[in-house]
Amino acid sequence: MKRQGGSALEGIDREWIVKKTMLVMAMMTVLGILLIIFFVAKESMPAFTKAGPANLFSSTWDPKSGRYGMLIFFTGTITTTVGGLLLGTPLAIGSALFLTQMAPRRVRSFFARGVELLAGVPSIVLGWLGFTVMVPWLRSATNSQGTGVLAASIILAIMVLPTITAISKDALEAVPRTYIDASLAMGATRWQTVRKVLIPAAKPGLLVAVILGMGRAIGETMAVALVIGPATAYPTSLTSPTHTLTTKILMEMGESTGVQRSALFAMGLVLLLLSMAMIMLVRMVTRQRKEAA
């Protein structure tokens, strides 16, 4: 009896230790996020106090004259991100539909492994391939410099493809098989079933996939920096060079001081807020999905 009581107490002690250890790990994660937000916000405060919000969100970047506008770079970030999603999302969702609805078992396994390998390719490798292969091809095809919004969008499309494909595949597989069988039993073709039953049923999950892909594209730096130009100017066409928030931070952080350095941290704060907005949007969509279910 004493042994049983002792073993029970030891089990309780071990469970208590495990719970407290997990709690400490979780709190460390939260603390790390809060420290990042605090540090970036602290470093960006001089730009807001000395340059002013109107200066920071203007269109002119000229540190020598005290102008630290980030609107051009914000526009470049949104333009390349939207371009990457427009190119990558149809390919990703189409790939997910092929994997879940049409591909034979062997082909499905091979194709899925290929998508996983693509996700593991370093961004610098994709950027270097884009700079050495794609940019010269675009230069000859469009009679332009080759670098610019189009090149950056293509690179981002390749980079978001694995993320959107994997999450879309899970969303499509989560649709009950009875929905598809009922549609086919009613005489609908496979394409009609996919278009009118499967995709609408998986729409919340597909939206989450696109939002997470957007978050992946917004924060990309090295690959975009190699193919976007760069140039401190608004993009006037698909082949015109420009800057994004991430590429501008990369190009000037090493040599910046004072208010200029703080303005670059302010750009990082804007990126951080954009990422947090993406996460909140994903939470909102998933919550609505659970409520609908």
Buried (B, 14 or more C-beta within 10 A) or exposed (E): EEEEEEEEEEEEEEEEEEEEEEEEEEEEEEEEEEEEBEEBBEBBBBBBEBBEEEBBBBBEBEBEEEBBBBBBBBBBBBBBBBBBBEBBBEBBBEBBBBBBBEBEEEEBEEBBEEBEEBEEEEBEEBBBBBBEEBBEEBBEEBEBBBBBBBBBBBBBBBBBBBBBBBBBBBBBBEBEEEBBEEBBEEEBEEEBBBEEBBBEBBEBBBBBBBBBBBBBBBBBBBBBBBBBBBBBBBBEEBBBBBBBBBBBBBBBBEEBEEBBBBBBBBBBBBBBEBBEEBEEBBEEBBEEBEEEE
